Amino acid sequence: MKQGWYRKYKYVPVRVDLVRKVKAVVAAEIGYRSVTDFVNDAVRRRLEEVSETYNIPLSSPKPEAKPPAEGCEGEEGRPTWGDELRRAGAGGESEPWEPPQHV
């Protein structure tokens, strides 16, 4: 499944007075391109500070990969699911696709 940009962002409410102040900083053209740019930088810096002060690890280990399902390993001599489909006549290399003919 293709992941869109909406899966990479979360929205949190920020007080209006703080947003106005951030907009003023962005308008000063000191290096921030947008409110989002400023907020991301501020949150990242604060996380680094809290992490160092309280010894909180912020990077999470990657989850271990699950082993393939039984019969899907694809090892020498062992059939894969694709092999089973081809044997059952469900497409694959033996039956090339042809567009429908209009009558």
TAPE-V826226 format. One record per residue. N is the residue number from 0. RES is the residue in one letter. PSI is psi as a letter, one per 40 degrees, with the letter a starting at -180 (none if undefined). D_CENTER is the distance of its C-alpha to the mean C-alpha in Angstrom with 2 decimals. Layout:
n:res:psi:d_center
N:RES:PSI:D_CENTER
N:RES:PSI:D_CENTER
This chain:
n:res:psi:d_center
0:M:h:10.54
1:K:h:8.98
2:Q:h:6.18
3:G:i:8.11
4:W:d:8.51
5:Y:e:9.70
6:R:e:6.66
7:K:e:6.32
8:Y:i:10.06
9:K:i:12.82
10:Y:h:16.41
11:V:i:19.27
12:P:h:22.95
13:V:h:24.76
14:R:i:28.55
15:V:d:30.09
16:D:d:32.33
17:L:d:29.47
18:V:d:27.68
19:R:d:31.06
20:K:d:31.46
21:V:d:28.05
22:K:d:28.95
23:A:d:32.22
24:V:d:30.56
25:V:d:28.32
26:A:d:31.49
27:A:e:33.30
28:E:f:31.22
29:I:e:30.86
30:G:e:27.48
31:Y:h:25.01
32:R:d:23.82
33:S:i:22.85
34:V:d:22.83
35:T:d:19.04
36:D:d:19.61
37:F:d:22.38
38:V:d:20.67
39:N:d:17.63
40:D:d:20.32
41:A:d:22.49
42:V:d:19.97
43:R:d:18.88
44:R:d:22.64
45:R:d:23.59
46:L:d:21.05
47:E:d:22.50
48:E:d:25.96
49:V:d:25.54
50:S:d:23.95
51:E:d:26.95
52:T:d:29.52
53:Y:e:28.67
54:N:f:27.24
55:I:h:23.90
56:P:h:21.24
57:L:d:17.92
58:S:h:15.82
59:S:i:14.87
60:P:i:15.53
61:K:i:13.10
62:P:i:14.08
63:E:i:16.63
64:A:i:16.16
65:K:i:18.28
66:P:i:21.32
67:P:i:21.78
68:A:i:23.81
69:E:h:27.53
70:G:e:28.83
71:C:e:25.55
72:E:d:25.89
73:G:e:27.40
74:E:i:29.91
75:E:h:33.24
76:G:e:35.35
77:R:h:32.75
78:P:i:31.58
79:T:i:27.96
80:W:d:26.91
81:G:d:27.16
82:D:d:30.69
83:E:d:31.64
84:L:d:30.53
85:R:d:32.50
86:R:d:35.48
87:A:e:35.37
88:G:f:35.49
89:A:f:32.09
90:G:a:31.59
91:G:a:30.40
92:E:d:32.49
93:S:d:35.83
94:E:g:35.45
95:P:i:34.28
96:W:h:33.10
97:E:i:35.67
98:P:i:35.39
99:P:i:37.66
100:Q:h:41.16
101:H:h:42.41
102:V:none:45.94
